[in-house]
Amino acid sequence: MFQTAGRVTAEAPGTETPQPATGLPAAAPDALYFQRCRWCGSSMFHRLLCPVCASTDLLTERSTGSGFVLRSHVVHRNTPSARNASLIELDEGFTVRGRVMGPFIAIRPGCRVRLHVPEDTVRKEPVFELRDTLYEGWTW
C-alpha cells in the first residue's frame, strides 16, 4: 500500500515495492557478521567508520567463524563462577572479544577456535569452542 497526500492507494496485483538496500544479508541465527570497507578492503567488527580510511561505505559479510586466540584470561568478578574472557582474531582479519569454552589450562594464545554461539544471552558476546587441544586425552 502506498500513502500519497493523505489518501491510500492499492498496489497493482503482481507488483512488489522495491525495498531499500541496507547492505545486510539475510539473518541467520548461527552466524557472526562483520563489516568490510569498500574503499580499502579492511575488515572490522561493529563499527560505524573504517578505522583505516574513515569511510562510511561498509559492506556487511558473514564470517566463517574460525580463528585463533590472541590473549585469554580468567575473570572472577560479577559472576558466580570463574569465566574465560578472550580476544579472538578470526580468519577474515578482524578481532572480537568473546568467551572460549573448555578447560582454562587448555585456552592459550595460538589455539584454534570455531564459533559455537554468535551471541551469549547474558553477556551479549560470541562464544567459541576449541578446535584441537593438547590436553584432550587428559582426565581430571
N, C-alpha and C positions, 0 to 999 in steps of 0.2 A: 504494500500500500504506500502510495505517495501522498504527502500532505503539502498542498501548494496554496498559499494565500488564504488559509482558513477553511478550505474545502478539501475533502478526501476523495481521491480518485483511485480506482482499482487498476491493477496491472493487467495487461493482456495475458490470457492463458498461454502457458508455454514459455514465457519470457522470465528471466531472472534478473534481479537487481544486482549489478556488479558490486562486489564487496571491496572496500579499500584494502590495498596491500599493506599489511603490517610487518611483513618480514618474519613472522613467526610460523614455524611448521606446525602441522597437526600435533596436538599434545599427546604424548604417550606417558602413561603413569610410571614406567620403569626407565625413563631416560633422563640424562643430565644435559642441559643445554648451555651453550656458551656463545659469545659474540666473536665475530671476526671482522676486522676493519677492511672495508672495500678499497681503501686507498693504499695502505702499507702492508696489509695481509697479516698483521699481528693478531693474536688471539687473547681473549680476556674473559673473566667470569663476572657477570653482573656489573657492568659499568655503563655510564652514560656517554663518556667520551673515550676515545682511544688514548691510552697513556703514552703512546709513541708520537703520534702526529696530531692529536687533539681533534680528530674528525668525529662527527656525529653520525656518519654513514656506516652503521654497523649491521652486519648480516647475522642472524641467529642460526646456529647449526647444532646438530645433535652430536654429542660426544660418544666415542666407543666405550668409555668408562674404564679403560685400563690405564695404569700409570705406575709410579713408584713413590715411595715415601721419601720426602726431603728431610723432615725432622719430626720427632714424636716425643711426647712427654705424658706423664700420668697426672691427672688433676683430681684433687680430693675435696675441693670446695663446692658448695651448692649442689651436692649430690649425696645420696645415701651410701653409695659405694664408690670406689675409685673408678675413673673412666679415662679413656685414652683421648688425647687431642693431638691431631697430626696435620702437617702440611703435605698435600699430595700434589705432585706435578703430573698431569695427565699427558698422554701421548700427543695430543694436539698442541701442546705448548703453554697451557695456562695452569696456574696454581690455584688450588682451592683448599680451604680449611675444612676438615671433616674428622670423622671417627673411624678407626680401624678395628674390626672385630678380630679377636684372637688373644692368645696369652701375651701379656705385656712384655715378657722377655724375648718373644719372637719378633716383635714390631721394632724395627730399627731402620736407619737410613739405608736406602738402596733396595729394600724389599719391594717386590712387585705386588700390586693390589688390583682388584677389579671392583666395579660398582656393585653394591648389594641393594641398597635402597637410595633413590635420589634425594629424599628429604626425610629426616627423622621427624617424627610428630612432635617431640618435646623440644629439641634443640634447634630444629629447622636447618640442619646441615646434612650433607650427604654422608652415608655410611658405606664404608668399603670393607672388603674381606681380603685376607691374604691369599695370594695365588699359590705360592710354594713357600714352605717354611723349612728351616733346618731342623726344627725340633718336632716334626710330625710323629716320629716314632717313639718319642719320649712319653712316659706315663708319669703322672704326678701323684 
